[in-house]
Amino acid sequence: MRRLKLVVIGNGMGSVRFLETLVAGGEHGYGITVLGDEPDPGYNRIMLSPLLAGEIPFSETVLRSRQWYEENEITLHTGSDFRVVSIDRLQRLVVTAAGESFSYDHLVLATGSHAYIPDIPGSSFEGVVPFRRYGDVEAMLSAAESGKAVRRAVVIGGGLLGLEAANALNSRGMQVTLVHSQSVLLNRQLDAYAGQLLQDELESRGIAFLKPKRTACIEGCDGRASGVGFSDGSSIDAELVVFAIGIRPNTLLAAESGLACEHGIMVDDRMLTSDPSISAIGECIQHGNETFGLVEPVYLQAVTLARRLQGELQPFVSRPSATKLKVSGVQLFSSGQFQGEGRDEVITLKYSDAGIYRRLVIRDNRVVGVLLYGDTSDGAWYQELLESDQDISEYRNTLLFGSQFAAVA
Ligand SMILES: Cc1cc2nc3c(=O)[nH]c(=O)nc-3n(C[C@H](O)[C@H](O)[C@H](O)COP(=O)(O)OP(=O)(O)OC[C@H]3O[C@@H](n4cnc5c(N)ncnc54)[C@H](O)[C@@H]3O)c2cc1C
């Protein structure tokens, strides 16, 4: 029996989880070809932070070896030659940068997203890097390991990625300044109190902070970065400038082929795009009004699609995901609507000597937001309460003290 041709564009985290689920389900009836534009087989992008910090080698991040692809009869092509540059939906084929074409019966777009670098003077200088790919980590490491006595880095963006990059470069011996446009670090995950606890900890490690500050330009000469200029006229020296101010879904390929796109490639609950022969998963998509920046929903989309291709329909439902900061020695957990609004009840616990802070937001006897700093051992429990929409009135008074106390209340 002729196998249908399945082509997957992108070999990132969503793509690998999709392939794993598809082959684990037994005979699937597809001849699979994967085209990824990075040089290596799909790796755990999340681990780029510990990799940059020197805590693990790259080999530990690779999700599946080339042998695994061979054993599962998946043809994997990687490298810039295999970057897909166009999709011909009429002929059902994709064309790579090297001019090779691959025909498909069904196409999966798993193109992820890219780091946003603003179009300001000097942003294309050498020494200005995003934090998205293994190649970016290599560029940062070569700056960190240059023979100069003082190696200065400026990290722009006080979100999760910016803080992880700043901490990693600091632990590599660079003189690091983190620039953030808001007054609170991790302002999407933390309130002002927890943000200050985090800042105190990172300052004690040697990282300097400039905030709120707006970056106006990258200074430099001969095409090389030498500093960062701000909107208030001040500036700071730096040989390395890392941008971590957000991501944008990779939609260009899909949009140019006429697929419906807004912020991301539009998909329905089955991960189907506006073309019934093309599905899409991961950070490149938009589901309803939502785009994605964490791996948990991406994995769920990958499984939804793999099962659908095996005839099992299980619609994708978006759920709130928790965030953790991967900075060793810093415990932080944030999920849901931790700020609270209107008549929400906000309960907090501060144990300053131990650097512990908890904030819970309760709405109609349900946990709708959680913020834990210093001790996150109850994070999974609070997340379960949040996701299950459980009525907590029974252990309302001990809720803040965690699962052990609530269980005996
Ligand atoms: C440093 C860092 C730390 C992170 N930490 C966390 C964390 O702690 N927790 C968490 O939940 N999430 C984290 N994330 C986010 C997480 O990595 C992403 O959610 C996840 O990788 C998304 O998977 P994806 O498959 O959609 O995209 P990606 O993993 O980005 O994969 C997309 C792949 O497609 C390739 N591609 C794009 N266009 C083409 C083309 N035209 N042709 C061929 N190939 C193409 C890309 O190069 C890439 O290899 C982190 C991300 C980074 C960068």
The ligand as an SDF file (V2000), in Angstrom:
LIG
                    3D

 53 58  0  0  0  0  0  0  0  0999 V2000
   16.5090   30.2900   25.9570 C   0  0  0  0  0  0  0  0  0  0  0  0
   15.1030   29.7750   26.0100 C   0  0  0  0  0  0  0  0  0  0  0  0
   14.5950   29.2740   27.2110 C   0  0  0  0  0  0  0  0  0  0  0  0
   13.2970   28.7930   27.2750 C   0  0  0  0  0  0  0  0  0  0  0  0
   12.8380   28.3200   28.4570 N   0  0  0  0  0  0  0  0  0  0  0  0
   11.5700   27.8510   28.5450 C   0  0  0  0  0  0  0  0  0  0  0  0
   11.0690   27.3320   29.7720 C   0  0  0  0  0  0  0  0  0  0  0  0
   11.7630   27.3200   30.7930 O   0  0  0  0  0  0  0  0  0  0  0  0
    9.8090   26.8320   29.7920 N   0  0  0  0  0  0  0  0  0  0  0  0
    9.0140   26.8080   28.6750 C   0  0  0  0  0  0  0  0  0  0  0  0
    7.8790   26.3320   28.7430 O   0  0  0  0  0  0  0  0  0  0  0  0
    9.4650   27.3090   27.4950 N   0  0  0  0  0  0  0  0  0  0  0  0
   10.7100   27.8290   27.4020 C   0  0  0  0  0  0  0  0  0  0  0  0
   11.1670   28.3110   26.2100 N   0  0  0  0  0  0  0  0  0  0  0  0
   10.2500   28.2930   25.0340 C   0  0  0  0  0  0  0  0  0  0  0  0
   10.3030   26.9310   24.3420 C   0  0  0  0  0  0  0  0  0  0  0  0
   11.6190   26.6440   23.9690 O   0  0  0  0  0  0  0  0  0  0  0  0
    9.3850   26.9790   23.1250 C   0  0  0  0  0  0  0  0  0  0  0  0
    8.0570   27.1050   23.6060 O   0  0  0  0  0  0  0  0  0  0  0  0
    9.4690   25.7680   22.2230 C   0  0  0  0  0  0  0  0  0  0  0  0
   10.7750   25.5640   21.7670 O   0  0  0  0  0  0  0  0  0  0  0  0
    8.5280   25.9710   21.0150 C   0  0  0  0  0  0  0  0  0  0  0  0
    8.6160   24.8710   20.1690 O   0  0  0  0  0  0  0  0  0  0  0  0
    8.3290   25.0320   18.6030 P   0  0  0  0  0  0  0  0  0  0  0  0
    8.5220   23.6680   18.0290 O   0  0  0  0  0  0  0  0  0  0  0  0
    7.0680   25.7320   18.3830 O   0  0  0  0  0  0  0  0  0  0  0  0
    9.4690   26.0150   18.0830 O   0  0  0  0  0  0  0  0  0  0  0  0
   11.0400   25.8210   18.0280 P   0  0  0  0  0  0  0  0  0  0  0  0
   11.5260   24.9330   19.1240 O   0  0  0  0  0  0  0  0  0  0  0  0
   11.6110   27.1750   17.9230 O   0  0  0  0  0  0  0  0  0  0  0  0
   11.2960   25.0520   16.6540 O   0  0  0  0  0  0  0  0  0  0  0  0
   11.0390   25.6050   15.4030 C   0  0  0  0  0  0  0  0  0  0  0  0
   12.1180   25.1370   14.4560 C   0  0  0  0  0  0  0  0  0  0  0  0
   11.7150   25.3770   13.1200 O   0  0  0  0  0  0  0  0  0  0  0  0
   12.8130   25.8980   12.3990 C   0  0  0  0  0  0  0  0  0  0  0  0
   12.3250   26.6270   11.2200 N   0  0  0  0  0  0  0  0  0  0  0  0
   11.6810   27.8200   11.1960 C   0  0  0  0  0  0  0  0  0  0  0  0
   11.3880   28.1720    9.9220 N   0  0  0  0  0  0  0  0  0  0  0  0
   11.8410   27.1680    9.1440 C   0  0  0  0  0  0  0  0  0  0  0  0
   11.8500   26.9600    7.7280 C   0  0  0  0  0  0  0  0  0  0  0  0
   11.3060   27.8410    6.8890 N   0  0  0  0  0  0  0  0  0  0  0  0
   12.4220   25.8250    7.2500 N   0  0  0  0  0  0  0  0  0  0  0  0
   12.9710   24.9160    8.1010 C   0  0  0  0  0  0  0  0  0  0  0  0
   13.0040   25.0720    9.4430 N   0  0  0  0  0  0  0  0  0  0  0  0
   12.4360   26.1670    9.9620 C   0  0  0  0  0  0  0  0  0  0  0  0
   13.4910   26.7780   13.4290 C   0  0  0  0  0  0  0  0  0  0  0  0
   14.8210   27.0980   13.0790 O   0  0  0  0  0  0  0  0  0  0  0  0
   13.4260   25.8630   14.6540 C   0  0  0  0  0  0  0  0  0  0  0  0
   14.4970   24.9530   14.6660 O   0  0  0  0  0  0  0  0  0  0  0  0
   12.4650   28.8100   26.1120 C   0  0  0  0  0  0  0  0  0  0  0  0
   12.9700   29.3150   24.9110 C   0  0  0  0  0  0  0  0  0  0  0  0
   14.2610   29.8080   24.8500 C   0  0  0  0  0  0  0  0  0  0  0  0
   14.7910   30.3650   23.5570 C   0  0  0  0  0  0  0  0  0  0  0  0
  1  2  1  0
  2  3  1  0
  2 52  2  0
  3  4  2  0
  4  5  1  0
  4 50  1  0
  5  6  2  0
  6  7  1  0
  6 13  1  0
  7  8  2  0
  7  9  1  0
  9 10  1  0
 10 11  2  0
 10 12  1  0
 12 13  2  0
 13 14  1  0
 14 15  1  0
 14 50  1  0
 15 16  1  0
 16 17  1  0
 16 18  1  0
 18 19  1  0
 18 20  1  0
 20 21  1  0
 20 22  1  0
 22 23  1  0
 23 24  1  0
 24 25  2  0
 24 26  1  0
 24 27  1  0
 27 28  1  0
 28 29  2  0
 28 30  1  0
 28 31  1  0
 31 32  1  0
 32 33  1  0
 33 34  1  0
 33 48  1  0
 34 35  1  0
 35 36  1  0
 35 46  1  0
 36 37  1  0
 36 45  1  0
 37 38  2  0
 38 39  1  0
 39 40  1  0
 39 45  2  0
 40 41  1  0
 40 42  2  0
 42 43  1  0
 43 44  2  0
 44 45  1  0
 46 47  1  0
 46 48  1  0
 48 49  1  0
 50 51  2  0
 51 52  1  0
 52 53  1  0
M  END
$$$$
